[in-house]
Amino acid sequence: MRRAPKYGVFLTVGASLGVLVALILTFATGEETTSPLTDVTYSSMQVFGFLALIGIAVGLAVGGFVALLFDRVSRRRARTVSFDHETVAD
C-alpha cells in the first residue's frame, strides 16, 4: 500500500508558480524594456509574455521533478497489506 502523488497537481502548481514569478519579474523591470543588442523597445505585456513562456516551462520541469522525488520516497515507505472482504447479512 502506498500513496502516489498526483502528477497533474504538481505540474499545475509548478506552471502557476512560473507565471507568478514572470509577473513579479515584469513589474520589477519597469514599464518598458529596451534590448541592448537590437535597440528594440518591448512593452511590459511583451516582457510578461516572454517571461511567462520561460516560467511555465521551468515550472513544469521543477513540478515534475518534485513529483518524481515524492513518488520515489513513497515507494520506500510502501508496505504490503492483505485484507479479506466480508459481507454480513442480517
VODRENVO-423633 format. One record per residue: x, y, z of N, C-alpha, C, O in turn; residue number from 1. Coordinates in nm, 2 decimals, decimal comma. Example, Ala and Ser with C-alpha at 12.3 -4.5 7.8 and 13.67 -1.06 7.14 Angstrom:
% residues 2
   n.east   n.north     n.up   ca.east   ca.north    ca.up   c.east   c.north     c.up   o.east   o.north     o.up   resi
     1,32     -0,57     0,78      1,23      -0,45     0,78     1,32     -0,33     0,78     1,42     -0,33     0,85      1
     1,28     -0,22     0,71      1,37      -0,11     0,71     1,29      0,00     0,79     1,34      0,11     0,80      2
% end
This chain:
% residues 90
   n.east   n.north     n.up   ca.east   ca.north    ca.up   c.east   c.north     c.up   o.east   o.north     o.up   resi
     0,08     -0,12     0,00      0,00       0,00     0,00     0,09      0,12     0,00     0,18      0,14     0,08      1
     0,07      0,21    -0,09      0,15       0,34    -0,10     0,06      0,45    -0,16    -0,03      0,42    -0,23      2
     0,10      0,56    -0,12      0,03       0,68    -0,17     0,12      0,75    -0,28     0,22      0,80    -0,25      3
     0,07      0,75    -0,40      0,15       0,81    -0,51     0,10      0,95    -0,53    -0,02      0,98    -0,51      4
     0,19      1,04    -0,56      0,15       1,18    -0,58     0,07      1,20    -0,71     0,09      1,12    -0,81      5
    -0,01      1,30    -0,72     -0,09       1,33    -0,84     0,00      1,42    -0,92     0,01      1,54    -0,89      6
     0,05      1,37    -1,03      0,14       1,45    -1,12     0,08      1,57    -1,17     0,14      1,68    -1,19      7
    -0,05      1,56    -1,21     -0,12       1,68    -1,27    -0,12      1,80    -1,17    -0,10      1,92    -1,21      8
    -0,14      1,77    -1,04     -0,14       1,88    -0,95     0,00      1,94    -0,93     0,01      2,07    -0,93      9
     0,10      1,86    -0,93      0,24       1,92    -0,92     0,27      2,00    -1,05     0,34      2,10    -1,03     10
     0,23      1,95    -1,16      0,26       2,02    -1,29     0,19      2,16    -1,29     0,24      2,26    -1,33     11
     0,06      2,15    -1,25     -0,02       2,28    -1,25     0,04      2,38    -1,15     0,05      2,50    -1,18     12
     0,07      2,33    -1,03      0,13       2,43    -0,93     0,26      2,48    -0,98     0,29      2,60    -0,96     13
     0,35      2,40    -1,05      0,47       2,45    -1,10     0,45      2,55    -1,21     0,52      2,65    -1,21     14
     0,36      2,52    -1,30      0,33       2,62    -1,41     0,28      2,75    -1,35     0,31      2,86    -1,39     15
     0,19      2,74    -1,25      0,13       2,86    -1,19     0,24      2,94    -1,12     0,24      3,06    -1,12     16
     0,33      2,87    -1,05      0,44       2,95    -0,98     0,53      3,01    -1,09     0,58      3,12    -1,06     17
     0,55      2,95    -1,20      0,63       3,01    -1,31     0,56      3,14    -1,36     0,63      3,23    -1,39     18
     0,43      3,14    -1,38      0,36       3,26    -1,42     0,37      3,37    -1,32     0,39      3,48    -1,35     19
     0,36      3,33    -1,19      0,37       3,42    -1,08     0,51      3,49    -1,08     0,52      3,61    -1,06     20
     0,61      3,41    -1,09      0,75       3,46    -1,10     0,76      3,56    -1,22     0,83      3,66    -1,21     21
     0,70      3,52    -1,33      0,71       3,61    -1,45     0,64      3,74    -1,43     0,69      3,84    -1,47     22
     0,53      3,73    -1,36      0,46       3,86    -1,32     0,54      3,95    -1,23     0,54      4,07    -1,25     23
     0,60      3,89    -1,13      0,69       3,96    -1,04     0,80      4,03    -1,11     0,84      4,14    -1,09     24
     0,87      3,95    -1,20      0,98       4,00    -1,27     0,94      4,11    -1,37     1,02      4,20    -1,39     25
     0,82      4,10    -1,42      0,78       4,20    -1,52     0,76      4,33    -1,45     0,80      4,44    -1,50     26
     0,70      4,33    -1,33      0,68       4,46    -1,25     0,81      4,51    -1,20     0,82      4,63    -1,17     27
     0,91      4,42    -1,18      1,04       4,46    -1,12     1,12      4,54    -1,23     1,20      4,62    -1,19     28
     1,10      4,51    -1,36      1,18       4,57    -1,46     1,13      4,71    -1,50     1,20      4,79    -1,55     29
     1,00      4,74    -1,47      0,95       4,87    -1,51     0,85      4,87    -1,62     0,80      4,76    -1,66     30
     0,83      4,99    -1,68      0,73       5,00    -1,78     0,77      4,94    -1,91     0,71      4,85    -1,96     31
     0,88      4,99    -1,97      0,92       4,94    -2,10     1,07      4,90    -2,09     1,15      4,95    -2,01     32
     1,11      4,80    -2,16      1,24       4,75    -2,16     1,30      4,76    -2,30     1,24      4,72    -2,40     33
     1,42      4,81    -2,31      1,49       4,82    -2,43     1,61      4,72    -2,44     1,69      4,71    -2,35     34
     1,61      4,65    -2,55      1,72       4,55    -2,57     1,85      4,62    -2,60     1,85      4,70    -2,69     35
     1,95      4,58    -2,53      2,08       4,65    -2,55     2,15      4,60    -2,68     2,23      4,67    -2,74     36
     2,11      4,49    -2,74      2,17       4,44    -2,86     2,10      4,49    -2,98     2,17      4,52    -3,08     37
     1,97      4,50    -2,98      1,89       4,54    -3,10     1,83      4,68    -3,09     1,78      4,73    -3,19     38
     1,83      4,74    -2,98      1,77       4,87    -2,95     1,62      4,87    -2,98     1,56      4,97    -3,02     39
     1,56      4,76    -2,96      1,41       4,75    -2,98     1,35      4,76    -2,84     1,40      4,71    -2,74     40
     1,24      4,84    -2,83      1,17       4,86    -2,70     1,05      4,76    -2,69     0,97      4,75    -2,79     41
     1,05      4,69    -2,58      0,94       4,60    -2,56     0,85      4,65    -2,45     0,89      4,70    -2,35     42
     0,72      4,63    -2,47      0,62       4,68    -2,37     0,62      4,58    -2,25     0,68      4,47    -2,26     43
     0,56      4,62    -2,15      0,55       4,53    -2,03     0,47      4,40    -2,06     0,51      4,30    -2,00     44
     0,37      4,41    -2,14      0,30       4,28    -2,18     0,38      4,19    -2,26     0,37      4,07    -2,24     45
     0,47      4,24    -2,35      0,56       4,16    -2,43     0,66      4,09    -2,33     0,69      3,97    -2,35     46
     0,71      4,17    -2,24      0,81       4,11    -2,15     0,75      4,01    -2,06     0,81      3,90    -2,04     47
     0,62      4,03    -2,02      0,55       3,93    -1,94     0,53      3,80    -2,02     0,54      3,69    -1,97     48
     0,49      3,82    -2,15      0,47       3,70    -2,24     0,60      3,62    -2,25     0,60      3,50    -2,24     49
     0,71      3,68    -2,28      0,84       3,61    -2,29     0,87      3,54    -2,16     0,91      3,42    -2,16     50
     0,86      3,61    -2,05      0,90       3,55    -1,92     0,80      3,44    -1,88     0,84      3,34    -1,82     51
     0,67      3,46    -1,92      0,57       3,35    -1,88     0,60      3,23    -1,96     0,59      3,12    -1,90     52
     0,64      3,24    -2,09      0,68       3,12    -2,16     0,79      3,04    -2,10     0,79      2,92    -2,09     53
     0,89      3,12    -2,06      1,01       3,05    -1,99     0,97      3,00    -1,85     1,01      2,89    -1,81     54
     0,89      3,08    -1,78      0,85       3,04    -1,64     0,76      2,92    -1,64     0,78      2,83    -1,55     55
     0,67      2,91    -1,74      0,58       2,79    -1,74     0,67      2,66    -1,77     0,65      2,56    -1,71     56
     0,76      2,67    -1,87      0,84       2,56    -1,90     0,93      2,52    -1,78     0,94      2,40    -1,75     57
     0,99      2,61    -1,71      1,08       2,58    -1,60     0,99      2,53    -1,48     1,03      2,43    -1,41     58
     0,87      2,59    -1,46      0,78       2,55    -1,36     0,73      2,40    -1,38     0,72      2,33    -1,28     59
     0,70      2,37    -1,50      0,66       2,23    -1,53     0,77      2,13    -1,50     0,74      2,03    -1,45     60
     0,89      2,17    -1,54      1,00       2,08    -1,52     1,03      2,06    -1,37     1,05      1,95    -1,32     61
     1,03      2,17    -1,29      1,05       2,16    -1,15     0,94      2,09    -1,08     0,96      2,01    -0,99     62
     0,81      2,11    -1,12      0,70       2,04    -1,06     0,70      1,90    -1,09     0,67      1,81    -1,00     63
     0,74      1,86    -1,21      0,75       1,72    -1,24     0,87      1,65    -1,16     0,85      1,54    -1,12     64
     0,97      1,72    -1,15      1,09       1,67    -1,07     1,05      1,64    -0,92     1,09      1,54    -0,87     65
     0,98      1,74    -0,87      0,94       1,73    -0,73     0,84      1,61    -0,71     0,85      1,54    -0,61     66
     0,75      1,59    -0,81      0,66       1,48    -0,80     0,73      1,35    -0,81     0,69      1,25    -0,74     67
     0,83      1,34    -0,90      0,91       1,22    -0,91     0,98      1,19    -0,78     1,00      1,08    -0,73     68
     1,04      1,29    -0,71      1,10       1,28    -0,58     1,00      1,22    -0,48     1,04      1,13    -0,40     69
     0,89      1,28    -0,47      0,79       1,23    -0,37     0,74      1,09    -0,41     0,72      1,01    -0,31     70
     0,73      1,06    -0,53      0,70       0,92    -0,57     0,81      0,82    -0,53     0,77      0,71    -0,48     71
     0,93      0,86    -0,54      1,04       0,77    -0,50     1,04      0,75    -0,35     1,06      0,64    -0,30     72
     1,01      0,86    -0,27      1,01       0,85    -0,13     0,89      0,76    -0,09     0,90      0,68     0,01     73
     0,78      0,77    -0,16      0,66       0,69    -0,12     0,68      0,54    -0,15     0,63      0,46    -0,08     74
     0,76      0,51    -0,25      0,80       0,37    -0,28     0,88      0,31    -0,17     0,86      0,19    -0,14     75
     0,96      0,39    -0,11      1,05       0,33     0,00     0,96      0,30     0,12     0,99      0,21     0,20     76
     0,86      0,38     0,14      0,77       0,36     0,26     0,66      0,26     0,23     0,57      0,24     0,32     77
     0,65      0,21     0,11      0,54       0,12     0,08     0,55     -0,01     0,15     0,66     -0,06     0,19     78
     0,43     -0,07     0,18      0,43      -0,20     0,25     0,31     -0,28     0,20     0,22     -0,22     0,14     79
     0,32     -0,41     0,21      0,22      -0,50     0,16     0,12     -0,52     0,26     0,15     -0,56     0,38     80
    -0,01     -0,51     0,23     -0,12      -0,53     0,32    -0,21     -0,63     0,26    -0,25     -0,61     0,15     81
    -0,26     -0,72     0,34     -0,36      -0,82     0,29    -0,48     -0,80     0,37    -0,48     -0,77     0,49     82
    -0,60     -0,81     0,31     -0,72      -0,80     0,38    -0,83     -0,89     0,31    -0,81     -0,93     0,20     83
    -0,93     -0,92     0,39     -1,04      -1,00     0,34    -1,17     -0,92     0,34    -1,20     -0,85     0,44     84
    -1,24     -0,93     0,24     -1,37      -0,86     0,23    -1,48     -0,95     0,27    -1,50     -1,06     0,21     85
    -1,55     -0,91     0,37     -1,66      -0,99     0,42    -1,79     -0,92     0,42    -1,79     -0,80     0,44     86
    -1,90     -0,99     0,38     -2,03      -0,93     0,38    -2,11     -0,99     0,48    -2,13     -1,12     0,49     87
    -2,17     -0,91     0,57     -2,26      -0,97     0,68    -2,40     -0,94     0,64    -2,44     -0,82     0,62     88
    -2,48     -1,04     0,64     -2,63      -1,03     0,61    -2,71     -1,05     0,73    -2,68     -1,14     0,81     89
    -2,81     -0,97     0,75     -2,90      -0,99     0,87    -3,00     -1,10     0,85    -3,08     -1,13     0,94     90
% end
